[in-house]
Amino acid sequence: MARSSMLHVRVDDDIKAQAGEALAAMGLSVSDAVRILLKRVVNDQAFPLELKVPNGETRAAMEEARAMAKARAARFDSASALIDDLEKARQQ
């Protein structure tokens, strides 16, 4: 068997716990997921996810989402208001 070495990564505690739970549901550990990621990088000579710089509209939506999360506010007061807005957008 090939020699192995330790890899130390700093990750937010909540992200680590949530990822661990999601991966466990798939039958994987966090270490398994990291090994799979690194193996794909080696095999494909590329990052296995498409990474792009967001355009202006996407950046604005991201900032709006961050502000809403920070303020713990919702864009809509009710589910019906959300549905009404979606219906209006679809008709345009």
N, CA, C and O atoms as CSV, one atom per row, in Angstrom:
chain,resi,resn,atom,element,x,y,z
A,1,MET,N,N,0.835,-1.178,0.000
A,1,MET,CA,C,0.000,0.000,0.000
A,1,MET,C,C,0.882,1.244,0.000
A,1,MET,O,O,1.940,1.267,0.629
A,2,ALA,N,N,0.433,2.279,-0.714
A,2,ALA,CA,C,1.197,3.523,-0.786
A,2,ALA,C,C,1.236,4.200,0.578
A,2,ALA,O,O,0.310,4.082,1.380
A,3,ARG,N,N,2.334,4.913,0.817
A,3,ARG,CA,C,2.438,5.671,2.062
A,3,ARG,C,C,1.403,6.777,2.059
A,3,ARG,O,O,1.028,7.284,1.001
A,4,SER,N,N,0.951,7.145,3.218
A,4,SER,CA,C,-0.008,8.236,3.318
A,4,SER,C,C,0.541,9.303,4.248
A,4,SER,O,O,1.428,9.043,5.061
A,5,SER,N,N,0.010,10.489,4.118
A,5,SER,CA,C,0.412,11.584,4.991
A,5,SER,C,C,-0.836,12.306,5.474
A,5,SER,O,O,-1.909,12.198,4.882
A,6,MET,N,N,-0.670,13.036,6.551
A,6,MET,CA,C,-1.777,13.776,7.141
A,6,MET,C,C,-1.976,15.089,6.396
A,6,MET,O,O,-1.017,15.711,5.938
A,7,LEU,N,N,-3.212,15.493,6.284
A,7,LEU,CA,C,-3.571,16.770,5.689
A,7,LEU,C,C,-4.441,17.495,6.706
A,7,LEU,O,O,-5.491,16.984,7.097
A,8,HIS,N,N,-4.021,18.665,7.134
A,8,HIS,CA,C,-4.772,19.437,8.120
A,8,HIS,C,C,-5.443,20.599,7.407
A,8,HIS,O,O,-4.797,21.343,6.669
A,9,VAL,N,N,-6.746,20.751,7.633
A,9,VAL,CA,C,-7.517,21.797,6.975
A,9,VAL,C,C,-8.344,22.527,8.021
A,9,VAL,O,O,-8.986,21.893,8.858
A,10,ARG,N,N,-8.334,23.845,7.980
A,10,ARG,CA,C,-9.172,24.624,8.894
A,10,ARG,C,C,-10.518,24.857,8.244
A,10,ARG,O,O,-10.610,25.374,7.131
A,11,VAL,N,N,-11.573,24.462,8.966
A,11,VAL,CA,C,-12.944,24.585,8.470
A,11,VAL,C,C,-13.824,25.030,9.628
A,11,VAL,O,O,-13.620,24.616,10.769
A,12,ASP,N,N,-14.796,25.866,9.331
A,12,ASP,CA,C,-15.768,26.293,10.329
A,12,ASP,C,C,-16.415,25.060,10.973
A,12,ASP,O,O,-16.763,24.107,10.276
A,13,ASP,N,N,-16.574,25.081,12.294
A,13,ASP,CA,C,-17.125,23.929,13.022
A,13,ASP,C,C,-18.497,23.508,12.500
A,13,ASP,O,O,-18.772,22.317,12.353
A,14,ASP,N,N,-19.359,24.492,12.221
A,14,ASP,CA,C,-20.709,24.162,11.738
A,14,ASP,C,C,-20.659,23.488,10.373
A,14,ASP,O,O,-21.369,22.512,10.131
A,15,ILE,N,N,-19.828,24.004,9.491
A,15,ILE,CA,C,-19.691,23.412,8.147
A,15,ILE,C,C,-19.167,21.986,8.265
A,15,ILE,O,O,-19.665,21.080,7.596
A,16,LYS,N,N,-18.168,21.791,9.110
A,16,LYS,CA,C,-17.603,20.450,9.296
A,16,LYS,C,C,-18.672,19.476,9.789
A,16,LYS,O,O,-18.779,18.359,9.281
A,17,ALA,N,N,-19.455,19.893,10.767
A,17,ALA,CA,C,-20.501,19.024,11.322
A,17,ALA,C,C,-21.574,18.728,10.283
A,17,ALA,O,O,-21.990,17.580,10.130
A,18,GLN,N,N,-22.025,19.756,9.569
A,18,GLN,CA,C,-23.072,19.563,8.560
A,18,GLN,C,C,-22.580,18.684,7.419
A,18,GLN,O,O,-23.300,17.806,6.943
A,19,ALA,N,N,-21.349,18.928,6.984
A,19,ALA,CA,C,-20.781,18.105,5.911
A,19,ALA,C,C,-20.617,16.668,6.379
A,19,ALA,O,O,-20.902,15.731,5.633
A,20,GLY,N,N,-20.159,16.494,7.610
A,20,GLY,CA,C,-19.996,15.151,8.159
A,20,GLY,C,C,-21.304,14.388,8.190
A,20,GLY,O,O,-21.344,13.202,7.860
A,21,GLU,N,N,-22.380,15.062,8.587
A,21,GLU,CA,C,-23.698,14.415,8.606
A,21,GLU,C,C,-24.158,14.042,7.205
A,21,GLU,O,O,-24.627,12.927,6.976
A,22,ALA,N,N,-24.024,14.976,6.270
A,22,ALA,CA,C,-24.450,14.713,4.889
A,22,ALA,C,C,-23.644,13.576,4.278
A,22,ALA,O,O,-24.198,12.692,3.624
A,23,LEU,N,N,-22.335,13.604,4.495
A,23,LEU,CA,C,-21.482,12.547,3.948
A,23,LEU,C,C,-21.764,11.202,4.601
A,23,LEU,O,O,-21.752,10.169,3.931
A,24,ALA,N,N,-22.018,11.210,5.908
A,24,ALA,CA,C,-22.346,9.955,6.607
A,24,ALA,C,C,-23.606,9.333,6.021
A,24,ALA,O,O,-23.706,8.112,5.906
A,25,ALA,N,N,-24.567,10.175,5.652
A,25,ALA,CA,C,-25.799,9.669,5.039
A,25,ALA,C,C,-25.516,9.001,3.692
A,25,ALA,O,O,-26.291,8.166,3.226
A,26,MET,N,N,-24.385,9.385,3.071
A,26,MET,CA,C,-23.966,8.777,1.797
A,26,MET,C,C,-23.014,7.614,2.018
A,26,MET,O,O,-22.565,6.975,1.066
A,27,GLY,N,N,-22.709,7.345,3.288
A,27,GLY,CA,C,-21.779,6.262,3.589
A,27,GLY,C,C,-20.320,6.667,3.474
A,27,GLY,O,O,-19.446,5.814,3.319
A,28,LEU,N,N,-20.052,7.971,3.550
A,28,LEU,CA,C,-18.688,8.473,3.417
A,28,LEU,C,C,-18.282,9.255,4.658
A,28,LEU,O,O,-19.128,9.791,5.374
A,29,SER,N,N,-16.997,9.313,4.899
A,29,SER,CA,C,-16.462,10.174,5.944
A,29,SER,C,C,-15.941,11.442,5.281
A,29,SER,O,O,-15.834,11.509,4.057
A,30,VAL,N,N,-15.619,12.443,6.087
A,30,VAL,CA,C,-15.017,13.661,5.544
A,30,VAL,C,C,-13.684,13.311,4.884
A,30,VAL,O,O,-13.356,13.847,3.825
A,31,SER,N,N,-12.926,12.425,5.498
A,31,SER,CA,C,-11.655,12.002,4.901
A,31,SER,C,C,-11.878,11.330,3.553
A,31,SER,O,O,-11.119,11.566,2.613
A,32,ASP,N,N,-12.912,10.495,3.446
A,32,ASP,CA,C,-13.234,9.862,2.157
A,32,ASP,C,C,-13.500,10.925,1.097
A,32,ASP,O,O,-13.002,10.836,-0.025
A,33,ALA,N,N,-14.290,11.931,1.467
A,33,ALA,CA,C,-14.649,12.981,0.514
A,33,ALA,C,C,-13.419,13.755,0.052
A,33,ALA,O,O,-13.291,14.069,-1.132
A,34,VAL,N,N,-12.527,14.059,0.966
A,34,VAL,CA,C,-11.302,14.775,0.603
A,34,VAL,C,C,-10.447,13.912,-0.322
A,34,VAL,O,O,-9.901,14.411,-1.306
A,35,ARG,N,N,-10.325,12.614,-0.009
A,35,ARG,CA,C,-9.556,11.719,-0.880
A,35,ARG,C,C,-10.166,11.663,-2.277
A,35,ARG,O,O,-9.439,11.685,-3.270
A,36,ILE,N,N,-11.499,11.591,-2.361
A,36,ILE,CA,C,-12.169,11.567,-3.669
A,36,ILE,C,C,-11.883,12.858,-4.425
A,36,ILE,O,O,-11.563,12.821,-5.613
A,37,LEU,N,N,-11.997,14.002,-3.748
A,37,LEU,CA,C,-11.719,15.293,-4.377
A,37,LEU,C,C,-10.302,15.321,-4.935
A,37,LEU,O,O,-10.100,15.671,-6.098
A,38,LEU,N,N,-9.326,14.956,-4.117
A,38,LEU,CA,C,-7.936,15.005,-4.556
A,38,LEU,C,C,-7.660,14.016,-5.688
A,38,LEU,O,O,-6.888,14.312,-6.599
A,39,LYS,N,N,-8.287,12.845,-5.628
A,39,LYS,CA,C,-8.111,11.852,-6.699
A,39,LYS,C,C,-8.658,12.384,-8.018
A,39,LYS,O,O,-8.056,12.173,-9.070
A,40,ARG,N,N,-9.809,13.080,-7.967
A,40,ARG,CA,C,-10.375,13.667,-9.183
A,40,ARG,C,C,-9.460,14.757,-9.739
A,40,ARG,O,O,-9.287,14.858,-10.954
A,41,VAL,N,N,-8.881,15.564,-8.872
A,41,VAL,CA,C,-7.955,16.604,-9.325
A,41,VAL,C,C,-6.776,15.959,-10.050
A,41,VAL,O,O,-6.355,16.431,-11.106
A,42,VAL,N,N,-6.246,14.876,-9.477
A,42,VAL,CA,C,-5.119,14.180,-10.095
A,42,VAL,C,C,-5.532,13.560,-11.428
A,42,VAL,O,O,-4.845,13.736,-12.435
A,43,ASN,N,N,-6.638,12.846,-11.438
A,43,ASN,CA,C,-7.067,12.150,-12.663
A,43,ASN,C,C,-7.455,13.102,-13.783
A,43,ASN,O,O,-7.099,12.882,-14.940
A,44,ASP,N,N,-8.193,14.171,-13.439
A,44,ASP,CA,C,-8.722,15.086,-14.454
A,44,ASP,C,C,-7.804,16.281,-14.708
A,44,ASP,O,O,-7.983,17.009,-15.684
A,45,GLN,N,N,-6.812,16.482,-13.819
A,45,GLN,CA,C,-5.953,17.659,-13.895
A,45,GLN,C,C,-6.794,18.937,-13.923
A,45,GLN,O,O,-6.478,19.895,-14.629
A,46,ALA,N,N,-7.871,18.924,-13.138
A,46,ALA,CA,C,-8.780,20.063,-13.053
A,46,ALA,C,C,-9.567,19.955,-11.758
A,46,ALA,O,O,-9.697,18.872,-11.186
A,47,PHE,N,N,-10.085,21.070,-11.307
A,47,PHE,CA,C,-10.964,21.053,-10.145
A,47,PHE,C,C,-12.290,20.455,-10.595
A,47,PHE,O,O,-12.786,20.820,-11.661
A,48,PRO,N,N,-12.883,19.543,-9.815
A,48,PRO,CA,C,-14.076,18.830,-10.288
A,48,PRO,C,C,-15.368,19.639,-10.280
A,48,PRO,O,O,-16.422,19.107,-10.628
A,49,LEU,N,N,-15.314,20.884,-9.900
A,49,LEU,CA,C,-16.489,21.753,-9.953
A,49,LEU,C,C,-16.155,22.938,-10.836
A,49,LEU,O,O,-15.013,23.396,-10.874
A,50,GLU,N,N,-17.153,23.430,-11.543
A,50,GLU,CA,C,-16.925,24.601,-12.382
A,50,GLU,C,C,-16.958,25.846,-11.501
A,50,GLU,O,O,-17.958,26.128,-10.841
A,51,LEU,N,N,-15.873,26.572,-11.501
A,51,LEU,CA,C,-15.778,27.796,-10.717
A,51,LEU,C,C,-15.750,28.986,-11.664
A,51,LEU,O,O,-14.957,29.032,-12.604
A,52,LYS,N,N,-16.628,29.947,-11.401
A,52,LYS,CA,C,-16.691,31.140,-12.238
A,52,LYS,C,C,-16.794,32.366,-11.356
A,52,LYS,O,O,-17.285,32.300,-10.229
A,53,VAL,N,N,-16.329,33.474,-11.875
A,53,VAL,CA,C,-16.534,34.749,-11.205
A,53,VAL,C,C,-17.983,35.141,-11.477
A,53,VAL,O,O,-18.405,35.178,-12.633
A,54,PRO,N,N,-18.750,35.435,-10.427
A,54,PRO,CA,C,-20.158,35.769,-10.651
A,54,PRO,C,C,-20.317,37.100,-11.388
A,54,PRO,O,O,-19.524,38.025,-11.213
A,55,ASN,N,N,-21.368,37.170,-12.220
A,55,ASN,CA,C,-21.642,38.412,-12.934
A,55,ASN,C,C,-22.293,39.412,-11.975
A,55,ASN,O,O,-22.560,39.079,-10.821
A,56,GLY,N,N,-22.544,40.610,-12.439
A,56,GLY,CA,C,-23.091,41.672,-11.601
A,56,GLY,C,C,-24.421,41.315,-10.969
A,56,GLY,O,O,-24.646,41.592,-9.791
A,57,GLU,N,N,-25.303,40.704,-11.740
A,57,GLU,CA,C,-26.627,40.335,-11.218
A,57,GLU,C,C,-26.491,39.287,-10.110
A,57,GLU,O,O,-27.168,39.365,-9.085
A,58,THR,N,N,-25.622,38.323,-10.327
A,58,THR,CA,C,-25.409,37.281,-9.317
A,58,THR,C,C,-24.770,37.867,-8.063
A,58,THR,O,O,-25.162,37.527,-6.947
A,59,ARG,N,N,-23.776,38.754,-8.246
A,59,ARG,CA,C,-23.147,39.399,-7.079
A,59,ARG,C,C,-24.164,40.201,-6.273
A,59,ARG,O,O,-24.133,40.182,-5.043
A,60,ALA,N,N,-25.066,40.906,-6.959
A,60,ALA,CA,C,-26.098,41.685,-6.270
A,60,ALA,C,C,-27.026,40.759,-5.488
A,60,ALA,O,O,-27.404,41.065,-4.357
A,61,ALA,N,N,-27.392,39.630,-6.088
A,61,ALA,CA,C,-28.258,38.666,-5.398
A,61,ALA,C,C,-27.550,38.066,-4.184
A,61,ALA,O,O,-28.171,37.839,-3.145
A,62,MET,N,N,-26.255,37.813,-4.321
A,62,MET,CA,C,-25.487,37.272,-3.200
A,62,MET,C,C,-25.423,38.274,-2.054
A,62,MET,O,O,-25.577,37.905,-0.890
A,63,GLU,N,N,-25.196,39.536,-2.386
A,63,GLU,CA,C,-25.146,40.579,-1.353
A,63,GLU,C,C,-26.503,40.737,-0.675
A,63,GLU,O,O,-26.586,40.901,0.542
A,64,GLU,N,N,-27.563,40.685,-1.476
A,64,GLU,CA,C,-28.911,40.779,-0.908
A,64,GLU,C,C,-29.166,39.618,0.046
A,64,GLU,O,O,-29.712,39.811,1.132
A,65,ALA,N,N,-28.774,38.424,-0.355
A,65,ALA,CA,C,-28.969,37.242,0.494
A,65,ALA,C,C,-28.167,37.359,1.785
A,65,ALA,O,O,-28.663,37.020,2.859
A,66,ARG,N,N,-26.932,37.838,1.684
A,66,ARG,CA,C,-26.118,38.015,2.891
A,66,ARG,C,C,-26.746,39.041,3.832
A,66,ARG,O,O,-26.790,38.833,5.044
A,67,ALA,N,N,-27.228,40.143,3.271
A,67,ALA,CA,C,-27.857,41.179,4.093
A,67,ALA,C,C,-29.121,40.646,4.760
A,67,ALA,O,O,-29.384,40.935,5.927
A,68,MET,N,N,-29.903,39.867,4.011
A,68,MET,CA,C,-31.130,39.292,4.573
A,68,MET,C,C,-30.797,38.307,5.687
A,68,MET,O,O,-31.467,38.282,6.719
A,69,ALA,N,N,-29.773,37.505,5.482
A,69,ALA,CA,C,-29.386,36.535,6.506
A,69,ALA,C,C,-28.874,37.251,7.754
A,69,ALA,O,O,-29.184,36.860,8.880
A,70,LYS,N,N,-28.087,38.303,7.538
A,70,LYS,CA,C,-27.554,39.060,8.675
A,70,LYS,C,C,-28.684,39.731,9.455
A,70,LYS,O,O,-28.659,39.766,10.685
A,71,ALA,N,N,-29.670,40.262,8.741
A,71,ALA,CA,C,-30.800,40.934,9.387
A,71,ALA,C,C,-31.888,39.947,9.809
A,71,ALA,O,O,-32.864,40.309,10.466
A,72,ARG,N,N,-31.688,38.681,9.409
A,72,ARG,CA,C,-32.702,37.656,9.657
A,72,ARG,C,C,-34.060,38.103,9.134
A,72,ARG,O,O,-35.085,37.971,9.803
A,73,ALA,N,N,-34.034,38.635,7.917
A,73,ALA,CA,C,-35.243,39.148,7.280
A,73,ALA,C,C,-35.544,38.328,6.029
A,73,ALA,O,O,-34.656,37.715,5.436
A,74,ALA,N,N,-36.791,38.332,5.655
A,74,ALA,CA,C,-37.211,37.640,4.441
A,74,ALA,C,C,-37.653,38.670,3.411
A,74,ALA,O,O,-38.134,39.744,3.773
A,75,ARG,N,N,-37.496,38.358,2.161
A,75,ARG,CA,C,-37.921,39.257,1.096
A,75,ARG,C,C,-39.442,39.309,1.022
A,75,ARG,O,O,-40.012,40.334,0.649
A,76,PHE,N,N,-40.095,38.216,1.371
A,76,PHE,CA,C,-41.545,38.133,1.295
A,76,PHE,C,C,-42.123,37.874,2.672
A,76,PHE,O,O,-41.516,37.185,3.491
A,77,ASP,N,N,-43.307,38.432,2.926
A,77,ASP,CA,C,-43.960,38.270,4.224
A,77,ASP,C,C,-44.661,36.919,4.358
A,77,ASP,O,O,-44.913,36.449,5.468
A,78,SER,N,N,-44.971,36.303,3.223
A,78,SER,CA,C,-45.694,35.031,3.266
A,78,SER,C,C,-45.370,34.218,2.024
A,78,SER,O,O,-44.807,34.725,1.053
A,79,ALA,N,N,-45.734,32.956,2.078
A,79,ALA,CA,C,-45.527,32.081,0.918
A,79,ALA,C,C,-46.373,32.550,-0.260
A,79,ALA,O,O,-45.933,32.475,-1.407
A,80,SER,N,N,-47.580,33.032,0.013
A,80,SER,CA,C,-48.434,33.490,-1.088
A,80,SER,C,C,-47.836,34.726,-1.766
A,80,SER,O,O,-47.979,34.882,-2.978
A,81,ALA,N,N,-47.177,35.598,-1.019
A,81,ALA,CA,C,-46.518,36.763,-1.623
A,81,ALA,C,C,-45.383,36.308,-2.532
A,81,ALA,O,O,-45.180,36.879,-3.603
A,82,LEU,N,N,-44.643,35.286,-2.113
A,82,LEU,CA,C,-43.584,34.727,-2.946
A,82,LEU,C,C,-44.166,34.146,-4.232
A,82,LEU,O,O,-43.647,34.395,-5.320
A,83,ILE,N,N,-45.234,33.377,-4.106
A,83,ILE,CA,C,-45.868,32.756,-5.281
A,83,ILE,C,C,-46.399,33.827,-6.225
A,83,ILE,O,O,-46.252,33.705,-7.441
A,84,ASP,N,N,-47.014,34.875,-5.683
A,84,ASP,CA,C,-47.507,35.971,-6.524
A,84,ASP,C,C,-46.367,36.607,-7.306
A,84,ASP,O,O,-46.513,36.888,-8.496
A,85,ASP,N,N,-45.238,36.837,-6.654
A,85,ASP,CA,C,-44.090,37.435,-7.324
A,85,ASP,C,C,-43.554,36.519,-8.419
A,85,ASP,O,O,-43.180,36.985,-9.496
A,86,LEU,N,N,-43.516,35.226,-8.146
A,86,LEU,CA,C,-43.059,34.266,-9.159
A,86,LEU,C,C,-44.002,34.256,-10.358
A,86,LEU,O,O,-43.553,34.183,-11.502
A,87,GLU,N,N,-45.299,34.328,-10.101
A,87,GLU,CA,C,-46.289,34.346,-11.187
A,87,GLU,C,C,-46.109,35.600,-12.047
A,87,GLU,O,O,-46.175,35.522,-13.274
A,88,LYS,N,N,-45.882,36.753,-11.413
A,88,LYS,CA,C,-45.677,37.995,-12.149
A,88,LYS,C,C,-44.436,37.882,-13.026
A,88,LYS,O,O,-44.458,38.293,-14.186
A,89,ALA,N,N,-43.367,37.335,-12.487
A,89,ALA,CA,C,-42.119,37.192,-13.238
A,89,ALA,C,C,-42.287,36.250,-14.426
A,89,ALA,O,O,-41.690,36.460,-15.482
A,90,ARG,N,N,-43.089,35.226,-14.253
A,90,ARG,CA,C,-43.295,34.256,-15.325
A,90,ARG,C,C,-44.098,34.873,-16.474
A,90,ARG,O,O,-43.908,34.509,-17.634
A,91,GLN,N,N,-44.984,35.794,-16.151
A,91,GLN,CA,C,-45.835,36.413,-17.173
A,91,GLN,C,C,-45.106,37.477,-17.965
A,91,GLN,O,O,-45.583,37.882,-19.025
A,92,GLN,N,N,-43.968,37.940,-17.486
A,92,GLN,CA,C,-43.216,39.001,-18.182
A,92,GLN,C,C,-42.467,38.478,-19.366
A,92,GLN,O,O,-41.789,39.242,-20.054
